[in-house]
Amino acid sequence: MFADLGHFSKKSLKITFVCLIYPALILCYAGQAAFISKNWRVFEDVTYLSESVPGAFLRHIVVLLSLLASAVGSQATITASFSVINQCLALGCFPRVKVIHTSDTINGRVYIPDVNWLLMILSLGIVIAFQDIAQIGNATGLAIISGMLVTTCLMSLVITLYWEKSLFVSACFLLSFGLVEIMYLSACMSNFHKGAWYLVVLFVFSMTIMISWHYGTMKKYEFDLQNKVSMEWITEMSPGLGVSRVPGIGFIYTDIVTGIPAFFSHFITNLPAYHQVLIFVSFKSLPVPCVPQKQRYLIGRLGTKDYKVYRCIVRYGYCDNIRDTDDFEDQIIHCIGEFIALEENDLESLTSPEGRMIVVGNPMLDGNALVPIPEMNSNLASPRLSNNGTQRTLSSDSIESASAPVTRRKVRFMLPPESPKMQVSVRAELQELVDARESGTAYFLGQSHLKVRDGSSFLKRFLIMTYVFLDKNCREPPVALNIPHAALVEVGMVYTI
């Protein structure tokens, strides 16, 4: 409910609560209290709201209003579930699912079809299995009081960490509300065998999925860090050793922000060719709701200028959508153009082991290094892996590439008119970037195959096997990243965890 109400402003919530919700609740509770005071006898299974309504016609009206209220409450719960799962996706705590943004102005309004179907199946399963409103009420009561207790615990952290109040104030808040909620929780747990057990089972099932996915993701990241290679490994592979540079731009998507991922070195070892411009793209989640557009892209260079190898770190918050446009790569190219033009200036930068990372602002509004020229839709060609345009497939190493053309909006770039402020070397490098963009684009992804190390514990095997099952049955990374299959190259790697 709170996740759903977050789409509204504080002022609208206050006005609605004071003018509508609070008076309605007071009148409802006052009427029931008056009815109970006149009918003080204790009746079993009596709903005082329905009994206190005089006349059959008014009771039908109350039933209709109750149905409408339940529909509104259910819709709020469903949309709140979508918002929470979308945030879990950004934090890497939930398997990849399709997220549809239903609003052009409010980023938090999302729709997740898979979760919607799952909620429907669970709702029908509860009704068919229990067939008793009392047991469903026990499970609902445990869910509500558990959510209130968790909210109280998190609110105490907000008081200390965000509001910067003393620990005494936080402890007083936690004890005053937490003790009351713990008593309610103990009362609800007394009905554990009367329907409340279902909520505990659902909680364990959900936590198993989230923990397994997070554990498997972290183990893959640790494996990539331990098996990465340095930039010198690529620079030492000169053309004299059989390694050639082909026209075009290669986007290498990886989780690590330093070094060369193991799957790309594995690719070059078996197919000694890579594009004239390489861009290593990494996505990093920050513990904030949204990252401003002017602070989203970190651009750096790997090696010297002669190798034309760049790194782009895309920072996002848990409420941001990573790939909500079809021109994501065009934005990166535009940012790299700004980086090339501003690299020598005294700019806001971050230090990394591979050199300076420059913060680039809005790629389509700031700067004048490259001028975008939108064109009509065009079919993306297959990635170029050799000078004659042929494509080689390494089946033994699980390198896969699709061949069907995909229609996407293409954006061309051109250099601005000559300016005395722009150095000749900078203009030449920008021209090479534009020429590489015109030659074609390829996308490289690592296709992981996790294998549990011999002698591992049962818990580790269970978590890894659960992660493998979820990874095979959830949304594929190319689809989640909106990568065209016609220009995709997947490199298989065995991860021994």
C-alpha positions in Angstrom: 0.0 0.0 0.0 2.8 2.4 0.9 4.6 1.6 -2.3 1.4 2.4 -4.3 0.7 5.6 -2.3 4.2 6.8 -3.1 3.0 7.8 -6.6 1.0 10.7 -5.0 2.2 13.9 -3.3 2.2 14.5 0.5 -0.4 17.3 0.1 -2.9 15.1 -1.8 -2.5 12.3 0.8 -3.1 14.7 3.7 -6.2 16.2 2.1 -7.7 12.8 1.2 -7.1 11.5 4.7 -8.4 14.5 6.6 -11.4 15.2 4.4 -12.5 11.7 3.4 -10.9 8.7 5.0 -10.8 9.9 8.6 -14.5 11.1 8.8 -15.7 7.9 7.1 -13.8 5.7 9.6 -15.0 7.7 12.6 -18.7 7.5 11.4 -18.3 3.7 10.7 -16.7 2.9 14.1 -19.1 5.2 16.0 -22.1 3.4 14.4 -20.7 0.0 15.2 -19.9 1.1 18.8 -23.5 2.4 19.2 -24.9 -0.9 17.9 -22.7 -2.9 20.3 -23.7 -0.7 23.3 -27.4 -1.5 22.7 -26.7 -5.2 21.8 -24.0 -5.9 24.3 -24.5 -9.6 24.3 -21.6 -11.6 22.7 -22.8 -13.5 19.6 -20.5 -15.9 17.8 -19.6 -15.2 14.2 -21.4 -11.8 14.1 -20.3 -9.1 11.7 -21.3 -5.9 13.5 -21.1 -3.8 10.4 -23.7 -5.8 8.5 -25.9 -6.3 11.5 -25.9 -2.6 12.4 -27.2 -1.6 9.0 -31.0 -1.1 9.1 -33.1 -2.5 6.3 -32.4 -4.9 3.5 -32.0 -2.3 0.8 -29.3 -0.5 2.7 -27.5 -3.8 3.4 -27.4 -4.4 -0.4 -25.8 -0.9 -0.8 -23.2 -1.8 1.9 -22.4 -5.1 0.2 -21.9 -3.2 -3.2 -19.7 -0.6 -1.5 -17.7 -3.4 0.2 -17.1 -5.1 -3.2 -15.9 -1.8 -4.7 -13.6 -1.2 -1.7 -12.1 -4.7 -1.9 -11.4 -4.1 -5.6 -9.7 -0.8 -4.8 -7.7 -2.4 -2.0 -6.7 -5.4 -4.2 -5.6 -3.1 -7.0 -3.4 -1.1 -4.6 -1.9 -4.4 -3.3 -1.2 -5.6 -6.9 0.4 -2.3 -8.0 2.4 -2.2 -4.8 3.7 -5.7 -5.5 4.8 -4.5 -9.0 6.7 -1.6 -7.6 8.5 -3.6 -4.9 9.5 -6.3 -7.4 10.7 -3.7 -9.8 12.9 -2.3 -7.1 14.2 -5.8 -6.2 15.1 -6.2 -9.9 17.2 -3.1 -9.8 19.0 -4.3 -6.6 19.7 -7.8 -8.1 17.4 -9.7 -5.7 14.8 -11.1 -8.1 14.9 -13.0 -11.4 14.6 -11.0 -14.6 11.0 -10.4 -15.6 9.3 -8.2 -18.2 8.5 -4.7 -16.8 6.1 -2.5 -18.7 6.0 1.2 -17.8 2.4 2.4 -18.0 3.1 6.1 -17.5 5.2 8.5 -19.5 5.5 11.0 -16.6 5.7 8.8 -13.5 8.5 6.2 -13.6 7.2 4.2 -10.7 4.0 3.1 -12.4 4.8 -0.3 -13.8 3.1 -3.5 -14.9 4.7 -7.0 -14.7 2.6 -9.6 -16.6 4.3 -12.6 -15.1 3.8 -11.4 -11.5 0.2 -10.5 -12.4 -0.6 -14.1 -13.5 1.3 -15.5 -10.5 -0.8 -13.4 -8.1 -4.0 -14.6 -9.8 -3.0 -18.3 -9.5 -2.1 -17.9 -5.8 -5.3 -16.1 -5.1 -7.4 -18.8 -6.7 -5.3 -21.5 -5.0 -6.0 -20.0 -1.6 -9.7 -19.7 -2.1 -10.0 -23.2 -3.6 -7.8 -24.8 -0.9 -9.2 -23.2 2.2 -12.8 -22.6 1.3 -13.2 -20.9 4.7 -13.2 -17.2 5.2 -11.9 -17.6 8.8 -8.7 -19.3 7.7 -8.1 -16.7 5.0 -8.7 -14.0 7.6 -6.1 -15.6 9.8 -3.5 -15.6 7.0 -4.4 -12.0 6.1 -4.1 -10.9 9.7 -0.6 -12.4 10.0 0.4 -10.7 6.8 -0.7 -7.3 8.0 0.9 -7.4 11.4 4.1 -8.8 9.9 4.2 -5.9 7.5 3.6 -3.4 10.3 6.4 -4.9 12.4 8.9 -4.8 9.5 7.9 -1.2 8.7 8.4 -0.2 12.4 11.9 -1.8 12.4 12.8 -0.1 9.1 11.4 3.2 10.4 13.7 3.1 13.4 16.6 2.9 11.0 15.3 5.8 9.1 15.1 7.9 12.2 18.7 7.2 13.1 20.4 7.0 9.7 18.4 9.4 7.5 16.8 11.9 10.0 20.1 11.7 12.0 18.3 11.6 15.3 19.8 10.0 18.5 19.6 6.3 19.2 17.4 7.1 22.2 14.7 8.5 20.0 14.9 5.6 17.6 14.8 3.1 20.5 11.8 4.8 22.1 9.9 4.6 18.8 10.9 1.0 18.3 9.8 -0.1 21.8 6.6 1.9 21.9 5.2 0.6 18.6 7.2 -2.7 18.4 6.0 -4.1 21.7 2.4 -3.6 20.7 2.9 -5.2 17.3 4.8 -8.1 18.8 1.8 -8.8 21.1 -0.5 -8.7 18.0 1.9 -11.0 16.2 2.0 -13.5 19.0 -1.8 -13.5 18.9 -1.9 -14.2 15.2 0.7 -17.0 15.5 -1.7 -18.8 17.9 -3.8 -19.4 14.7 -0.8 -20.8 12.8 -2.6 -24.2 12.3 -5.8 -22.4 11.2 -4.6 -20.9 7.9 -1.7 -18.7 9.0 0.8 -21.5 8.0 0.1 -20.7 4.4 1.7 -17.2 4.7 4.8 -18.7 6.4 5.2 -21.2 3.5 4.8 -18.4 0.9 7.3 -16.3 2.8 9.9 -19.1 2.9 9.3 -19.8 -0.8 9.8 -16.2 -1.8 12.9 -15.7 0.3 14.4 -18.9 -1.1 14.0 -17.4 -4.6 15.4 -14.1 -3.7 18.3 -15.4 -1.7 19.2 -18.0 -4.3 19.2 -15.4 -7.1 21.3 -12.9 -5.1 23.7 -15.6 -4.0 24.2 -16.9 -7.6 24.6 -13.4 -8.9 27.2 -12.5 -6.4 29.2 -15.7 -7.0 29.2 -15.0 -10.7 30.5 -11.5 -10.0 33.2 -12.9 -7.8 34.2 -15.4 -10.4 34.5 -12.6 -13.0 36.6 -10.6 -10.7 39.0 -13.5 -10.0 39.3 -14.5 -13.7 39.5 -11.0 -15.3 42.5 -10.1 -17.4 44.3 -6.8 -17.6 44.2 -4.4 -20.5 47.9 -5.2 -21.2 46.7 -8.7 -22.3 44.9 -7.1 -25.3 47.5 -4.5 -26.1 50.2 -7.2 -26.3 48.2 -9.1 -28.9 49.6 -7.2 -31.8 48.7 -7.9 -35.5 51.9 -9.8 -35.8 50.4 -12.5 -33.5 47.4 -13.0 -35.8 45.0 -10.6 -34.1 43.2 -8.3 -36.5 40.9 -5.2 -36.0 37.7 -5.2 -38.0 35.5 -2.2 -38.8 32.6 -1.4 -36.5 31.9 -0.9 -32.8 31.7 -3.8 -30.3 29.6 -3.4 -27.1 30.8 -5.8 -24.4 28.3 -6.0 -21.6 29.9 -7.1 -18.3 29.3 -6.8 -14.5 32.9 -5.9 -13.6 34.1 -2.3 -13.8 37.9 -3.0 -14.1 39.8 -5.2 -16.4 38.7 -7.4 -19.3 36.0 -10.0 -18.6 37.0 -13.6 -18.9 34.5 -14.4 -21.6 35.8 -11.8 -24.0 39.4 -13.0 -23.6 38.1 -16.5 -24.2 36.4 -15.2 -27.4 39.6 -13.5 -28.7 41.7 -16.6 -27.9 39.4 -18.7 -30.2 38.6 -16.0 -32.7 41.5 -13.6 -32.9 39.6 -10.5 -34.1 37.8 -7.6 -32.5 36.3 -4.3 -33.6 38.2 -1.1 -34.2 36.3 0.5 -31.3 35.5 -1.5 -28.2 33.1 -0.2 -25.5 32.8 -2.1 -22.2 29.4 -1.4 -20.7 28.7 -2.0 -17.0 25.5 -1.3 -15.0 25.9 -0.4 -11.3 23.0 0.1 -8.9 23.2 2.8 -6.3 21.2 2.8 -3.0 19.1 5.8 -4.1 15.7 6.0 -5.8 16.9 7.8 -9.0 20.2 8.9 -10.5 20.1 12.3 -12.2 20.7 12.1 -16.0 23.7 14.4 -15.7 25.4 12.0 -13.3 24.4 8.7 -14.9 27.3 8.0 -17.3 30.9 7.5 -16.3 33.2 7.3 -19.3 36.9 6.3 -19.2 39.6 5.0 -21.5 41.4 1.6 -21.4 45.0 1.8 -22.6 46.3 4.4 -24.9 44.4 6.4 -27.5 45.7 4.2 -30.3 43.6 1.2 -29.2 40.2 2.9 -29.1 39.0 1.0 -26.1 36.6 2.7 -23.7 34.6 1.9 -20.6 31.1 3.1 -19.8 29.6 2.7 -16.3 25.9 3.4 -16.2 24.7 4.2 -12.8 21.0 3.9 -11.8 18.7 3.8 -8.8 16.2 1.2 -7.7 13.4 3.2 -9.3 15.1 3.9 -12.6 14.5 1.8 -15.7 17.9 0.7 -17.2 16.9 0.2 -20.8 13.7 2.1 -21.5 14.7 3.5 -24.9 15.9 2.0 -28.2 18.7 4.6 -28.5 20.7 3.5 -25.5 23.9 2.7 -27.4 23.5 6.0 -29.3 23.5 7.8 -26.0 26.7 5.9 -25.0 28.4 6.8 -28.3 27.4 10.4 -27.8 28.8 10.4 -24.3 32.1 8.9 -25.6 32.3 11.7 -28.1 31.9 14.2 -25.3 34.6 12.3 -23.3 37.0 12.5 -26.2 36.4 16.3 -26.6 36.7 17.0 -22.9 39.3 14.5 -21.8 42.1 17.0 -21.6 40.2 19.6 -19.7 39.9 20.0 -15.9 36.5 18.3 -15.4 34.7 16.5 -12.6 36.2 13.1 -12.6 36.7 9.9 -10.6 39.9 8.0 -10.2 40.0 4.3 -11.2 42.8 1.8 -11.5 42.6 2.1 -15.3 42.6 5.9 -15.5 40.3 8.8 -15.0 36.5 8.4 -15.3 34.7 11.5 -16.5 31.1 12.2 -15.5 29.2 13.0 -18.7 25.8 14.8 -18.5 22.7 14.4 -20.7 24.1 12.9 -23.9 21.5 14.5 -26.2 21.5 18.0 -24.7 25.0 18.8 -23.5 28.1 19.3 -25.4 28.9 19.7 -29.1 31.4 16.9 -29.9 28.9 14.9 -32.1 25.7 16.0 -33.8 23.0 13.3 -33.9 21.0 13.0 -37.1 17.9 10.7 -36.6 17.0 8.6 -39.6 14.2 6.2 -40.6 14.0 2.7 -39.3 16.6 0.3 -40.6 17.4 -3.3 -40.3 20.5 -4.1 -38.2 23.0 -6.3 -40.0 24.8 -9.2 -38.4 28.0 -8.3 -36.5 31.2 -8.1 -38.5 33.8 -10.5 -37.3 36.1 -10.4 -40.4 37.1 -8.0 -43.1 35.0 -9.8 -45.8 31.8 -9.6 -43.7 31.6 -13.3 -42.9 30.6 -14.6 -39.6 32.3 -17.5 -37.8 30.6 -19.6 -35.1 32.5 -21.6 -32.5 30.1 -24.3 -31.5 32.6 -26.0 -29.2 32.8 -22.8 -27.1 29.0 -22.1 -27.2 29.3 -18.9 -29.2 25.8 -18.2 -30.5 24.5 -15.5 -32.8 21.1 -14.9 -34.2 20.5 -14.0 -37.9 17.0 -12.6 -38.2 17.0 -8.9 -38.9 15.6 -6.5 -36.3 14.0 -3.2 -37.2 15.2 -0.3 -35.0 15.5 3.4 -35.3 18.9 4.3 -36.5 20.7 7.5 -35.5 23.7 8.8 -37.5 26.3 11.1 -36.1 28.4 13.8 -37.8 31.1 16.1 -36.6 30.3 19.8 -36.0 31.9 22.5 -38.2 35.6 22.9 -37.7 36.5 25.0 -34.6 39.9 26.3 -33.7 39.2 25.2 -30.1 39.1 21.5 -31.1 42.5 19.9 -31.6 43.3 18.0 -34.8 43.9 14.7 -32.9 40.6 15.0 -31.1 38.8 15.6 -34.4 40.5 12.6 -36.0 39.5 10.4 -33.1 35.9 11.6 -33.3 35.9 10.9 -37.0 37.1 7.3 -36.4 34.2 6.9 -33.9 31.7 8.1 -36.4 33.1 5.8 -39.1 33.0 2.8 -36.8 29.4 3.6 -36.0 28.6 3.6 -39.7 30.4 0.3 -40.2 28.0 -1.6 -37.9 27.5 -2.6 -34.3 27.9 -5.9 -32.5 27.0 -6.9 -28.9 28.9 -9.4 -26.8 27.4 -11.2 -23.8 28.7 -14.0 -21.6 26.6 -17.1 -21.5 27.4 -18.6 -18.1 27.1 -22.3 -17.2 27.4 -22.7 -13.4 29.0 -25.8 -12.0 29.2 -26.5 -8.2 32.7 -27.3 -7.0 33.2 -30.8 -5.6 33.0 -31.1 -1.8 30.6 -28.1 -1.5 27.9 -28.2 1.2 24.3 -29.1 0.6 23.1 -25.6 1.2 25.5 -24.2 -1.4 24.5 -26.8 -3.9 20.8 -26.1 -3.3 21.3 -22.4 -3.8 23.3 -22.7 -6.9 21.0 -25.3 -8.5 18.0 -23.1 -7.7 19.8 -20.1 -9.3 20.5 -22.2 -12.4 16.9 -23.2 -12.7 15.7 -19.6 -12.3 18.3 -18.4 -14.8 17.1 -20.8 -17.4 13.4 -20.1 -17.0 13.4 -16.3 -16.5 13.8 -13.6 -19.1 17.0 -13.8 -21.1 19.6 -11.1 -20.8 19.5 -10.0 -24.4 15.7 -9.4 -24.1 16.1 -7.7 -20.8 18.8 -5.4 -22.2 16.8 -4.8 -25.4 19.7 -6.1 -27.6 18.8 -7.0 -31.2 19.5 -10.7 -31.8 20.8 -10.0 -35.3 23.8 -8.3 -33.9 24.3 -10.5 -30.8 27.2 -12.8 -30.0 27.0 -15.0 -26.9 30.2 -16.6 -25.6 29.8 -19.6 -23.4 31.8 -19.9 -20.2 31.9 -22.6 -17.4 31.8 -21.0 -14.0 33.0 -23.4 -11.2 31.5 -22.0 -8.0 
